[in-house]
Amino acid sequence: MPEATTARRSTMRAAVAPTGTRLGKNHRRLVVTLAGIALLAGCAPVDAPDGSADGPYAPLAPARPPNTPDALPSSAAADPPTTCPESGVRITYLGVSAAMGLRAMGVELVNCGTRPYRLHGYPAPQLRDNDGDPIPVRVIRGAKGITSGFDDPPRPLVLAPGEAAGAALLWRNLVDNPTVVATNAEHLEIAPLAGRPAQEVAIEGRIDLGNTDRIGVSAWRSRVPTAPTPTPATPSTSPLPLL
């Protein structure tokens, strides 16, 4: 049948990439992974209003919707907690994407309180072993020496109640020095910014740093919340934290 023969030949031609454009399997997987995690940072942030007070809380400003949708990492965490911490924000794990030794973990901060929350900078992670003891690591703002595409500087955000910001933790599972024991973190704590109260973040699996001794963090970017907003805690009478 001429029609069938022509269709088969067209299919075979479409399945063969032109010379010089064929990518290796691992290369394709890494490109797709990094593209998904790059979206994790979310959309253009909302600048803080002029004249707002110092500290994480700011006068309420009209919410601006993000410009583009967000993408989830390759795996999702268990159901998030339903109670809002006294700080007014909840940080949750979104999942990990991995390819060729590169790991990218998505985390989300949701303003579950009743007041706008100011955020300008990078998350501050603390890794712990199975016994809960701190693991000393170098925290790199951005991803220099780990990968590229996560080095945009932070911008001021003001999250209205129910709004969210996202960031990524990045590391490589490399063992390039047989005399140094590989590091595996079983527990993770993250503060919204260095100096603010940290909270434990439930993760799936381990953070397998190998013996690289470093982890990168991208700056917070506004994003669409992926989970219901936890119930706010009882308002506190303690002084508001300052930057």
Buried (B, 14 or more C-beta within 10 A) or exposed (E): EEEEEEEEEEEEEEEEEEEEEEEEEEEEBBEEBBEBBBBBBBBEBBEBBEEBEEBBBBEEBEBBEBEEEBBBBBBBBEEBBEEBBBBBBBBBBBBBBBBEBBBBBBBBBBBBBEBBBBBBBBBBBBBBBEEEEEBEBEBBBBBEEBBEBBBEEBBBBBBBBEBBBBBBBBBBBBBEEEEEEBBBBBBBBBBBBEEBEBBEBEBEEBBBBBBBBBBBBBBBBBBBBBBEBBEBBEEEEEEEBEE
